[in-house]
Amino acid sequence: MLVLRGMQNTNSFVLLGGLLLCLVLTIQIKQIYVNNQKYNRYLGYEQYISEISKELKTVEKTANKSSLYVRHLNEILFKYREKDIKNISLPRMIKLMQGETN
């Protein structure tokens, strides 16, 4: 009878140890899974940021080209306006200036 009680305690300890080991392994596996999910999200964010960066560079290039075109257009308009002003008589210029202010 005493031998059976000792075996029951040993079996209980082995079973308890096995359950504890399973619990620890389950926690470790869960932690690995969570870290993997975080890493996958990080890779997704990194790719998204990379795409946004490329788009912003494209927008910046387009804005620079547009600015250059506007500057060039302003120079051309300014030259033509100077030509027109030189060819206009004084009474007509006064009339035009009054028309712009009204």
Backbone as ProteinMPNN parsed JSONL, in Angstrom:
{"seq_chain_A": "MLVLRGMQNTNSFVLLGGLLLCLVLTIQIKQIYVNNQKYNRYLGYEQYISEISKELKTVEKTANKSSLYVRHLNEILFKYREKDIKNISLPRMIKLMQGETN", "coords_chain_A": {"N_chain_A": [[0.809, -1.184, 0.0], [1.913, 1.284, 0.795], [3.809, 1.562, -1.168], [2.285, 1.962, -3.46], [1.145, 4.428, -2.85], [3.386, 6.095, -2.954], [4.021, 5.84, -5.654], [1.796, 7.013, -6.774], [2.121, 9.66, -5.969], [4.485, 10.244, -7.316], [3.67, 9.898, -9.962], [1.794, 11.935, -10.036], [3.458, 14.156, -9.676], [5.022, 13.983, -12.0], [3.034, 14.267, -13.935], [2.091, 16.828, -13.239], [4.439, 18.283, -13.65], [4.728, 17.877, -16.407], [2.427, 19.193, -17.345], [3.033, 21.778, -16.505], [5.313, 22.248, -18.044], [4.139, 22.149, -20.594], [2.523, 24.419, -20.384], [4.461, 26.455, -20.156], [5.742, 26.158, -22.65], [3.586, 26.739, -24.336], [3.143, 29.438, -23.705], [5.573, 30.5, -24.602], [5.406, 29.903, -27.353], [3.188, 31.448, -28.009], [4.253, 34.0, -27.539], [6.251, 34.072, -29.502], [4.614, 33.984, -31.766], [3.191, 36.423, -31.491], [5.314, 38.258, -31.68], [6.099, 37.696, -34.291], [3.839, 38.546, -35.699], [3.97, 41.295, -35.126], [6.355, 41.93, -36.438], [5.656, 41.362, -39.094], [3.663, 43.315, -39.473], [5.286, 45.558, -39.193], [6.926, 45.272, -41.477], [4.979, 45.656, -43.43], [4.237, 48.341, -42.887], [6.679, 49.553, -43.427], [6.951, 49.086, -46.18], [4.725, 50.515, -47.071], [5.426, 53.132, -46.295], [7.647, 53.441, -47.912], [6.46, 53.431, -50.466], [4.904, 55.756, -50.251], [6.946, 57.619, -49.973], [8.174, 57.441, -52.501], [6.066, 58.398, -54.089], [5.854, 61.014, -53.087], [8.316, 62.049, -53.892], [7.932, 62.023, -56.646], [5.822, 63.861, -56.844], [7.142, 66.124, -55.903], [9.076, 66.505, -57.93], [7.365, 67.046, -60.08], [6.14, 69.389, -59.144], [8.362, 71.075, -59.064], [8.969, 71.212, -61.813], [6.609, 72.442, -62.711], [6.803, 74.878, -61.387], [9.065, 75.916, -62.621], [8.073, 76.182, -65.251], [6.036, 78.084, -64.813], [7.548, 80.263, -63.931], [9.048, 80.748, -66.242], [6.972, 81.381, -68.019], [6.018, 83.723, -66.788], [8.228, 85.393, -67.196], [8.177, 85.609, -70.01], [5.645, 86.812, -70.399], [6.089, 89.203, -69.042], [8.042, 90.385, -70.664], [6.573, 90.751, -73.055], [4.63, 92.468, -72.093], [6.13, 94.698, -71.425], [6.925, 95.444, -74.013], [4.421, 96.101, -75.101], [3.722, 98.253, -73.454], [5.645, 100.138, -74.14], [4.862, 100.758, -76.708], [2.447, 102.058, -76.472], [0.48, 105.002, -76.424], [0.565, 107.945, -74.301], [-2.04, 109.027, -73.43], [-3.66, 106.791, -73.895], [-2.491, 104.906, -72.168], [-3.057, 106.018, -69.69], [-5.809, 105.811, -69.725], [-6.05, 102.998, -69.769], [-4.913, 102.379, -67.282], [-6.723, 103.571, -65.558], [-8.896, 102.011, -66.093], [-8.057, 99.576, -65.049], [-7.985, 100.086, -62.322], [-10.622, 100.573, -61.704]], "CA_chain_A": [[0.0, 0.0, 0.0], [2.795, 2.441, 0.834], [4.487, 1.665, -2.461], [1.333, 2.54, -4.403], [1.008, 5.856, -2.545], [4.595, 6.745, -3.475], [3.91, 5.877, -7.113], [0.768, 7.99, -7.132], [2.73, 10.985, -5.818], [5.446, 10.405, -8.407], [2.878, 10.11, -11.179], [1.2, 13.272, -9.936], [4.527, 15.131, -9.921], [5.373, 13.906, -13.423], [1.918, 14.862, -14.663], [2.117, 18.259, -12.942], [5.606, 18.824, -14.362], [4.402, 17.876, -17.839], [1.47, 20.273, -17.585], [3.771, 23.035, -16.342], [6.151, 22.366, -19.237], [3.234, 22.5, -21.698], [2.122, 25.808, -20.174], [5.606, 27.311, -20.505], [5.916, 26.086, -24.101], [2.47, 27.462, -24.949], [3.419, 30.871, -23.532], [6.68, 30.834, -25.509], [4.89, 29.869, -28.727], [2.335, 32.626, -28.164], [5.137, 35.162, -27.628], [6.863, 34.022, -30.835], [3.562, 34.344, -32.717], [2.932, 37.862, -31.351], [6.467, 38.963, -32.245], [6.038, 37.513, -35.738], [2.787, 39.441, -36.182], [4.507, 42.657, -35.064], [7.355, 42.063, -37.499], [4.939, 41.426, -40.374], [3.063, 44.648, -39.546], [6.392, 46.489, -39.426], [7.299, 45.171, -42.894], [3.906, 46.303, -44.186], [4.378, 49.782, -42.705], [7.897, 49.966, -44.117], [6.637, 49.101, -47.609], [3.785, 51.614, -47.273], [6.202, 54.368, -46.2], [8.487, 53.488, -49.116], [5.589, 53.836, -51.572], [4.562, 57.165, -50.042], [8.159, 58.381, -50.259], [8.322, 57.505, -53.962], [5.026, 59.292, -54.609], [6.201, 62.388, -52.724], [9.411, 62.475, -54.771], [7.326, 62.303, -57.947], [5.079, 65.118, -56.702], [8.131, 67.196, -55.784], [9.628, 66.745, -59.268], [6.318, 67.686, -60.875], [5.987, 70.759, -58.645], [9.525, 71.843, -59.516], [8.782, 71.481, -63.243], [5.533, 73.426, -62.84], [7.351, 76.159, -60.942], [9.95, 76.379, -63.692], [7.215, 76.621, -66.357], [5.36, 79.324, -64.411], [8.567, 81.31, -63.938], [9.348, 81.027, -67.646], [5.799, 82.064, -68.562], [6.021, 85.08, -66.24], [9.258, 86.166, -67.9], [7.685, 85.894, -71.36], [4.557, 87.795, -70.282], [6.677, 90.474, -68.634], [8.686, 90.961, -71.853], [5.531, 91.234, -73.965], [3.954, 93.609, -71.472], [7.031, 95.839, -71.594], [6.816, 95.855, -75.415], [3.124, 96.76, -75.279], [3.734, 99.538, -72.749], [6.472, 101.061, -74.92], [4.16, 101.115, -77.945], [1.163, 102.698, -76.178], [0.573, 106.45, -76.196], [0.305, 108.345, -72.919], [-3.466, 109.07, -73.101], [-4.223, 105.434, -73.844], [-1.98, 104.259, -70.962], [-3.831, 106.555, -68.563], [-7.134, 105.203, -69.831], [-5.918, 101.602, -69.353], [-4.651, 102.337, -65.839], [-7.983, 103.874, -64.886], [-9.75, 100.842, -66.282], [-7.588, 98.519, -64.151], [-8.312, 100.411, -60.935], [-12.08, 100.573, -61.521]], "C_chain_A": [[0.861, 1.259, 0.0], [3.503, 2.651, -0.5], [3.561, 2.311, -3.479], [1.145, 4.034, -4.157], [2.205, 6.631, -3.082], [4.548, 6.866, -4.986], [2.866, 6.895, -7.553], [1.33, 9.402, -7.021], [3.705, 11.26, -6.957], [4.717, 10.662, -9.716], [2.247, 11.504, -11.192], [2.247, 14.341, -10.23], [4.938, 15.148, -11.398], [4.283, 14.563, -14.259], [1.893, 16.374, -14.475], [3.284, 18.935, -13.662], [5.36, 18.904, -15.861], [3.437, 18.991, -18.193], [2.149, 21.641, -17.493], [4.663, 23.294, -17.561], [5.311, 22.753, -20.457], [2.793, 23.96, -21.601], [3.24, 26.764, -20.59], [5.817, 27.322, -22.019], [4.81, 26.845, -24.836], [2.685, 28.97, -24.855], [4.53, 31.317, -24.479], [6.211, 30.873, -26.965], [4.01, 31.082, -28.997], [3.193, 33.876, -28.325], [5.821, 35.222, -28.999], [5.846, 34.443, -31.895], [3.292, 35.854, -32.692], [4.078, 38.666, -31.965], [6.489, 38.851, -33.771], [4.981, 38.428, -36.356], [3.273, 40.892, -36.19], [5.502, 42.899, -36.194], [6.689, 42.164, -38.866], [4.248, 42.774, -40.557], [4.129, 45.692, -39.845], [6.816, 46.466, -40.894], [6.249, 45.835, -43.782], [3.996, 47.816, -44.096], [5.589, 50.306, -43.47], [7.654, 50.052, -45.628], [5.706, 50.271, -47.935], [4.516, 52.956, -47.256], [7.084, 54.529, -47.435], [7.668, 53.953, -50.322], [5.22, 55.313, -51.46], [5.758, 58.05, -50.377], [8.375, 58.524, -51.763], [7.309, 58.472, -54.564], [5.347, 60.751, -54.298], [7.352, 62.911, -53.581], [8.881, 62.819, -56.156], [6.573, 63.631, -57.916], [6.044, 66.295, -56.631], [8.741, 67.532, -57.148], [8.619, 67.48, -60.144], [6.127, 69.142, -60.453], [7.161, 71.629, -59.089], [9.42, 72.181, -61.001], [7.721, 72.552, -63.451], [6.027, 74.811, -62.449], [8.258, 76.756, -62.01], [9.135, 76.901, -64.873], [6.521, 77.942, -66.032], [6.341, 80.488, -64.438], [8.898, 81.731, -65.376], [8.194, 81.792, -68.303], [5.725, 83.503, -68.06], [7.052, 85.957, -66.939], [8.788, 86.559, -69.295], [6.592, 86.956, -71.316], [5.094, 89.167, -69.909], [7.338, 91.159, -69.832], [7.647, 91.518, -72.814], [4.806, 92.443, -73.389], [4.817, 94.852, -71.601], [6.969, 96.364, -73.026], [5.522, 96.621, -75.648], [3.111, 98.135, -74.63], [4.545, 100.559, -73.538], [5.734, 101.553, -76.157], [2.838, 101.848, -77.711], [1.396, 104.186, -75.93], [0.166, 106.773, -74.765], [-1.188, 108.427, -72.602], [-4.091, 107.668, -73.003], [-3.758, 104.697, -72.588], [-2.762, 104.727, -69.742], [-5.219, 105.922, -68.55], [-7.096, 103.741, -69.367], [-5.715, 101.487, -67.845], [-5.919, 102.646, -65.057], [-8.948, 102.702, -64.993], [-9.351, 99.705, -65.358], [-7.977, 98.8, -62.711], [-9.805, 100.369, -60.689], [-12.62, 99.21, -61.485]], "O_chain_A": [[0.562, 2.208, -0.726], [3.762, 3.784, -0.905], [4.008, 3.129, -4.283], [1.003, 4.817, -5.097], [2.035, 7.727, -3.616], [4.983, 7.873, -5.545], [3.028, 7.56, -8.577], [1.056, 10.249, -7.872], [3.749, 12.366, -7.496], [5.102, 11.54, -10.488], [2.18, 12.16, -12.231], [1.973, 15.31, -10.938], [5.173, 16.213, -11.969], [4.573, 15.325, -15.181], [1.696, 17.12, -15.435], [3.135, 20.024, -14.215], [5.738, 19.88, -16.508], [3.598, 19.661, -19.214], [1.879, 22.539, -18.291], [4.753, 24.422, -18.045], [5.727, 23.589, -21.259], [2.701, 24.655, -22.614], [3.001, 27.752, -21.284], [6.046, 28.38, -22.605], [5.067, 27.513, -25.838], [2.437, 29.695, -25.818], [4.442, 32.384, -25.087], [6.58, 31.776, -27.717], [4.071, 31.676, -30.073], [2.89, 34.726, -29.163], [5.952, 36.296, -29.585], [6.186, 35.179, -32.821], [3.179, 36.486, -33.742], [3.845, 39.638, -32.683], [6.855, 39.803, -34.46], [5.206, 39.016, -37.413], [3.021, 41.63, -37.142], [5.486, 43.954, -36.828], [7.109, 42.962, -39.704], [4.24, 43.323, -41.659], [3.912, 46.6, -40.648], [7.041, 47.518, -41.491], [6.586, 46.495, -44.766], [3.85, 48.508, -45.104], [5.532, 51.371, -44.084], [8.108, 50.995, -46.276], [5.878, 50.939, -48.954], [4.26, 53.816, -48.099], [7.246, 55.639, -47.943], [8.135, 54.776, -51.11], [5.222, 56.035, -52.456], [5.602, 59.105, -50.992], [8.72, 59.604, -52.243], [7.646, 59.269, -55.439], [5.141, 61.627, -55.138], [7.364, 64.084, -53.954], [9.323, 63.789, -56.772], [6.673, 64.43, -58.847], [5.797, 67.343, -57.228], [8.904, 68.704, -57.485], [8.972, 68.416, -60.861], [5.97, 70.023, -61.299], [6.972, 72.791, -59.449], [9.739, 73.298, -61.41], [7.899, 73.461, -64.262], [5.704, 75.801, -63.106], [8.219, 77.959, -62.269], [9.462, 77.944, -65.437], [6.429, 78.821, -66.889], [6.008, 81.574, -64.912], [9.013, 82.919, -65.677], [8.421, 82.74, -69.055], [5.403, 84.409, -68.829], [6.787, 87.121, -67.239], [8.973, 87.7, -69.72], [6.61, 87.897, -72.109], [4.607, 90.182, -70.406], [7.212, 92.372, -70.0], [7.807, 92.623, -73.334], [4.411, 93.343, -74.131], [4.304, 95.941, -71.857], [6.961, 97.575, -73.245], [5.517, 97.66, -76.308], [2.554, 99.081, -75.188], [4.168, 101.73, -73.598], [5.973, 102.674, -76.605], [2.174, 102.223, -78.676], [2.383, 104.576, -75.306], [-0.495, 105.974, -74.1], [-1.585, 107.918, -71.553], [-4.933, 107.405, -72.145], [-4.531, 103.943, -71.997], [-3.092, 103.929, -68.865], [-5.734, 105.546, -67.497], [-7.997, 103.292, -68.659], [-6.28, 100.6, -67.205], [-6.165, 102.05, -64.008], [-9.726, 102.442, -64.075], [-10.21, 98.939, -64.921], [-8.269, 97.874, -61.954], [-10.223, 100.148, -59.553], [-13.829, 99.029, -61.337]]}, "name": "protein", "num_of_chains": 1, "seq": "MLVLRGMQNTNSFVLLGGLLLCLVLTIQIKQIYVNNQKYNRYLGYEQYISEISKELKTVEKTANKSSLYVRHLNEILFKYREKDIKNISLPRMIKLMQGETN"}
